[in-house]
């Protein structure tokens, strides 16, 4: 589902006039989507991560590494509030704070990059609020699909148009 969701998000961004890079590999790390768009004399830069589960069984973040070293399963659903906070902190650092990711984005365009997370169905609204507290904008995948169906963008379609046409056929 994740790759399909990435394609939908990239199509949405392209239709809004963003130039995108999807699936940037940096060793064992990856950036889902980087998007850049000229807006007047400014450049809007977006770093977007995507998690699009249909039937989540756990949190988006993992159990903190310290707890995993003590034998806890990485995806354990049982977490204390402290473990949830620490797991979110580690996830945010991994996805948005890694030095090599920040260096790459600075090479592509020096300046401020947004931090965004596209979600579908989630197990914990509390976890989503913790992501927001880190300055991460939350976007719902269903809102992106609706936007594509209802709005004419700068570009009428891009590489993900065929997939979206199939979704519309199902309606």
N, C-alpha and C positions, 0 to 999 in steps of 0.2 A: 504493500500500500504506500510505503514511504516514497518510492521512486515515482509512482503515479501522482502522488500529492505534489512532489517537487515539480513535475511537469506542468501541473495545473497552475501552481504558484508562478512558475516562470512565464507561462502564457499570459497570466494576469499582469505581470510586471511589463512584459514586452508590449502588450496592448496599451499600457500607460506611457510608453515611450522610454522605458528603461533599457539600457544595455546590461545584459546579465552574463554571469559566469556561474555555472552550476557544477557541484561536485568537485570542488577544488581539493586536491589531495596534497597534504603536507606531512609526509612520513605516514604515521599511523593515524594522524588527525585528518579531519575533513571539514570543510565549510559547505553547507548545503547550497546557499545562493548568495552571491554578491551582486548588487544592482546599483547602477550609476545613471543619473539623469541630469541634464542641464536644465535648470529652472531659472530663466532670466540670466543674470550674471553669476548665479550660485550653482553649485553642484550638490545634488542630493545623493548621499551614499547610504546604502542599506545593507546590513548583514542580517540575513534571515536564516533561521534554523527551523526545521519542520519535523513535527511528530504527528502522525495521522492515524492513530489506532482507531479501529472500529469497535473493539471490545477489550479495553484495557484491563489487565489483571494486576497491575502494579503502578507505582509512581513513574513519572518521567525520569526523575533523578534516581541515582543508585543509593544504597545504604552507604554511609561514609566509609572510606577506606580503612580507618582505624577499627570500625566494627567488623568489617570483612576479614581483617587479620585475625580477629577473635572467633572466626567461624560463622559469622552471619552471612547468609546468602545475599548477593548483590541486589537482587530484585525483591527481597522480602517485603511483604505488604505491612508487616508489623514494625512500626517505628515509633520511637518516642518523639515528642516535639523537638528535642535537641537534635536527634538523628535526622529528622526531616529538614530542619534548618541547615545543618552541616552538609547533608546530601545535596541540597539545592545550591549551597555555596560552591561545592566542588563541581557541580554540573555547570554552573554559570562560568566558573573559571575555565573549565575544559572547553566549553563552546564559544565563549566570547572574550576570554582574558588571556589566552595563551600568547606568549611573546611572538612566536613565529607567525601566527595568524594576524596579529596587530601589525607586525612589520610588513607582511604582504599587502595588507589593506593600505598602509601608509605609502607603499611603493605605487599602488594602483592610483590612489588619490589621497594626498595628505589632507587631513581634516577630520571632522567628526563623522563617524559612522553610526547609524542607528543600531540598536539591538532589538531584534524582533523574533517572536516565536509564533509559528502557525501551528494551531492545534485542531484536533477533531474532537473525539470523545476522550475525556480524561477521568481518572479515578478520583483525583483529589482537587477540589476547588481551592483548598488551603495552599496546596503547592503552587497553584497558578498565582495566587496572591503574593506568595514569596518571590516568585519570578518578577512580578510587577515591582516589588519593593527594591529590586536590583536595577530598575530602570528599563526593563524589557517590556516592549509593547506586545500585547497578545492579540493575535488575529485569528478568527475562527475560519476554518476551511470552507464551511458552508456559506459564509459571507463572501468569500472570494468567488465561489462558483456562482452565487446569485449576481454578483457584480459583473462577472463576465457575460452572463446571460442577458443582463438588463442595460448595460452601458456600452456605448460605442466609444472606443478608445482612439488614440492617435493612430494605432495600427489595427486593422480589422481582425487580423489573425496572424499567428506565428506558428512555431513548430508544434505546439500542443493543440491546435485547433481540431484535428481529427478526433482526438480523444474526447474533447469536450463535446463535439457533435454526437458522439456515441452516448454520452451522459444525457444530453438533451433528448435523444431519441427515446430513452427509457421513460421520460416523463410523458 
